[in-house]
């Protein structure tokens, strides 16, 4: 069987080409016939593949493989038993483009280009694992053992689950509190433990006698809720980055932000104040999905609990 891997990074300073090449060297035993690496232009995602040639022994089966449209990049392991039938369906539907080779990987990409991801996955019969990068929608999609995994921004996970685009999700409790969606919290994974806390200019305290406190944060609802419980008027300044600067330049009286050790605040001349909430990663479920697929979802939850 082939070896596949992927790296998704939001840190542009990472040498993602070297990271994926080094990781790929550990998978050589799974695919001694060929290997390849692909990185997108922004260096945020990289895919790697070591190949054990079965259906197509030529270079036409080299991976990572790009779709004809250029929208998708794929690494694939396994076999699609009905891939010739899928090719016939494409040709009957008017797809007259010639084929580069005989691999089922090429078949998958052509189907996705023509039918989309969901229809393609439902049409495939076989045993396989897939990692697919969608350059247009900026999504990394993994498919294995009948499960489709979407790698999306942390803040977007509850939205995907809430609207039924995903049955389950893993997300921080702070994001759930901020979104205020009606979702089922299935399990505290006890991962990524940290807290949402107030940050103040070192050596200062909040003046609770003021008529209004100005707070810089991206956690708008959490901050509002905290100060409302204290019957304190608050003016929220929503920021998406460099939040620690706000009290230092007089933009706000304090900040509300995620804190793990407090080192980042300290480095920026701030100190950690009151803790608003503790947070960690949680397994969540869409309500409708839970009622329809309750047995399956609870089975997944139990299997996760076994390894925690």
N, C-alpha and C positions, 0 to 999 in steps of 0.2 A: 504494500500500500504506500501511497505517496505521503509526503510530509507537507503540511501547510501551516503558515503562521502569519500573523499580522501585528502591527504596532500602530496605535493611534496616540498622537502626542499633541498637546496644546502648548508645549514649550519649544519655541523655535530655536532655542540654543542647543537642543538635542541633536546629535549627529545620527539621524534616524537611519541613514544608509548603512552606517557601520553597525548600528544596533541590530538591524534585521539580518545583515550578513553574518554576524557572529552567532546569532541565534540559529540561523539556518544551518550552520556547520554542525550543529548537534543533531540534526535530522538527516544527515547524509545516508545513514543506514536504512532509512525508510524509502529513499528514492535515489539509487546510485546512477541512474541513466542520464539525468540532466538536472539542472537547478537554475533558478532565476529569481530576480528581485525587481520590484517596481515601487517607485515613490511618486507621489503627485508633486506638482510644481511648488506648492506651498510647504512641502515637507512636513505635513501633518499626519499623513497616513502612508504606511509601507506594507506591502504584501510580499511574502516569500514562498517558494515552492521547491521541493525536491521531488523528482519524478521517477516513478517506476512505470515504464511504458507498457501498455497492454493493448489498447484498441488501435492506437496510431503510433507507430514507432518512429515517425519522421519528426523533423523540426516544426512541422505544422501544429504539433500538439504541445509545444513549449508553453510553460506557464511561469509567471502570471500572464493571463491572456486578456486582450482588450476586445470589446465588442466592436462590430462594424461601425456603429454610431460614434464610438469613442466615449460614450457616457459611462460605461461600466468596465471595471477591472475585476477579474475573478481568480481565485485559487480554489482548486477542486480536488477532492480525494474520494475515490469510490468508483462506482459504475452505475450508469443509467441504462437499465435493461431495455427500455423501449425507445432509445434515442433515434434509431432508424425510422420508427413509426412517427416520431415527432418531426423528423426531417421531411417525411412524406407529406405530413399535414401542412407544414410551412410551404412546401412547393405547390400543393393543391390550392393554397390560399393566395397564390400569386407571388410568392417570394422567389424570384428568378435569379437572385444573386448566386454566383458560383461558390462552392465550398473550398476552403483552403486545404482541408485535410479530412480525416475520418474520425476525429476524436469526439467523444460525447461532451467535452467541455465547450467546444465550438458550437455544438447543437444547443446547449443550455443558453449561451450568450445570444444566439440568434433568436431563440424563443423569447427571451427576456426583452430584447429590442422590439420584437413584434407584438408580444402579448402582455408584457409587464411581468413583474416579479411574482405576484400572487398567483396568477393563472398558470404561469410556468411551473411553479413549485407543486401545484395541485395536479399537473399533467405528468409529472415525472414519476417513474416507477424504478426503484433501485435502492441501493445502500450507499449513502454518501454523506459528506460534510462539505459545506461551501462557505467561503467568505467572499462577500461581494461588496465592492465600493461603488457607490453611486455618486459620480462627480457632480451631477446637476443638482441633486437634492442634498448633497453633502452628508450622506448616510452610509454607515458601515453595517452590513447585514450578514448575519451568520445563520446557517441552516444546518441542523444536525438532529438525527433521530426523531424527525417529525416536529421539532421545535424550531421556530424562527426567532433569532435574537436581534434586536435593534440596538445599536450603540448610539445614543443621542445625548445631548447636553443634559446635565443633572437637573437643571431647572425645567426641562421639557418633559421629563419622565411622567409626572402626574398628569400632564395634558394628554399624552399618548394613551395612558391607561383610562383616564376619565372619559375620553371620547371613543373608547373601544378599539383603537388602533392596536392596542396590546392588551392581553388579558392580565398580565402580571408585570410588575416593575420593581426595581430596587432603587431606593432614593433616601436621602437624608430626611430625618424628621423635621428639620428646620424648613426644608423646601415644602413639605406637606403643610406645615403650619402657615407658611406664607401664601400658598395657593388657595387654601381653604376649600378644597374639593371634597365631595362626599365619596370617599374611597374606603375600602376595607384594609385596615392594617393587620396583616396576618402574623408577622413575626419580626421581632427585634433581632437583627443579625449581630448586634454588638460589634460592628465594624465601623471604622472611621469615627470613633468617639471624639466629640469636641463639645463646645458650647457656644451659644449666642450670648454675647455680653456687651456691656457698655464700655467704650474706650474714652479716656479723658486725657487731656494734656497733663503730663507728669507733674505731680505736686499740687494739682487742683482738685476741687470737688464740684459737683453740680449744685447750683444755687436754686433750691426748691422754692424760694420765695419769689422768684421771677414770675411774671404773668404768663410767660411762654418760654419753652426750651426749644432751641433749634437743634435738630438731629440729622446728621448725614448718614445715609445707609442705603443698601439695596434691599433690605428686609423691611419694606414699608409697613406691611400689616402687622408683623411681629412687634415692631417698634411702637406703632400706634396703640396696639393692645396693651403693651406694658405700661405706657404712660397714662392711658385712659384709666387703668385700674388704680393708679395713684392719683386720679382726679387732677391730672396735670395737662394743661394745654400744650400741644406740641406742633412745631412747624417742621415738616419732613423735607429734607433736601435729598432727592434721589440721585445717587451716584452709582456708576458701574465699575469703577476702578479708582485706585489711589485714594481710597476713602480715608486712610490715616492722615492725609494732608489737611483735611477739612478743619479740625480744631486748631491746627498750627497756624493757619493763615486767616483765621477768624470767620470762616464760612459757616461753622457750626459750634455749638457749645460742647458737643460730644459726638461720638459715632456709635452705631450698633452694628456689630460684625461678628463673623465666626472666629472663635479663638480656640487654638489647640494648646499651645504652651505659653502664649503671651509674648513670645520672642519677637514676632513681627512688630507688635505695638511698641515694645520696648526700644527696638531699633529705630523707630520713627518718633521717639520722644513722647510716647503715650504710655499710660498704665491701664491695666484692666480694672474696671469697676464692677458694678452689680452684674450677676449672672441672671439672664432672662430665662434661658431654658437650656437643658442638656439635649444633645442630639446624637444620633447614630443612624446607620443605614437600616432601613426597614423593607421588608417584603410587602408589597401592596397588591391589591386586586381590584379590578373593575367589578362593581356590584352585580351587574347583569351576568357577567362571565362567571362569577362565583356561584350564582344560583344555578346556572345552566351546566357548568362543568365542576360542580362542587367536589365530586369524588376525585377527579384528576388533580384539581388544585390542592386539595388537602394532602394527596399523596406526594405531590412535589414539596409541599411544606414539610412533611414528615421526613422526607429524604434529606432536605437541607438541614433540619434539626439534628439528624443523626451525625452529620459531619462537623457541626459547630463545636 
